[in-house]
Amino acid sequence: MAKKETSDAQKKAMKKYEDKFDTISIRFPKGTIELLHEHGVESINAYVNKLIEAEILKKKDSDDNELSKK
């Protein structure tokens, strides 16, 4: 059976979708994914995004508090 080629339209659509995101590659020690799943983490991507957002908000709150003290 012949392998289907990806059409130019599909390639363009995939490129357009990928351009909506920044991509970060993270390496963890073996077993980290299983450990996260054991602790109820369904989506590692969503979990990392949530942690980053929480850290940014915490820093922003800290910075805002420093400004209000002055």
N, C-alpha and C positions, 0 to 999 in steps of 0.2 A: 504494500500500500504506500502510495506517495505521501511524503510529508507536506502538510499545508504550510505555505509561506505566510508570514504576517503581512497584511496589506499596508500600503502607505497610510491609509486613513487610520488603521489601528495603531500604527507607530506614532502618528501625529497625536492621536487621542491619549496614548500612554504618556508621551512626552508632556502634553499639556497637564495631565493629572499629576505627574511627578514634579512639575515645576511649582505646584502649589505648596510643597513641603520642603523643609530643610531635613537633610538626612544625617544622622549621627550613628556611627558604628561604635558599640560598646562591647568590650570583652570582659566576661566574668569567669571566675574559676568554674571548672566542671562541677555540676551538681547544683549550681545557683538557681537555675530555672526550676528544677524539681522542688527545691526548698521553697521558692516563692509560691509555687502551686500548692504545696502542702499547707502554706499559711493563708490560702484563700485568694491569692492573686490570680485572677483569670487572664488579664491582658497585661503583659509586661510593659508594652508601649504606653498604655493608659496609666499604669502605676508610676512609671518614670515621669510622664508628663505631669501627673498630680504632685509628685514630690518636688519637681522643679518649680511648678507654679506656687506651691506652698512656701518654698524657700524664698522665692522672689517677693511674695507678699509679706513674709516675715521681715525681710530686709527693708522693704518699703515702709512698713509700719515702724520699724526701728529708726529709720532715717527721718520719718515724719515726727516721731517723738523727740528726737534730738533737735529738730528745728523748732518745735514748740517750746522746748525748755529754754531756748535762747532769748 
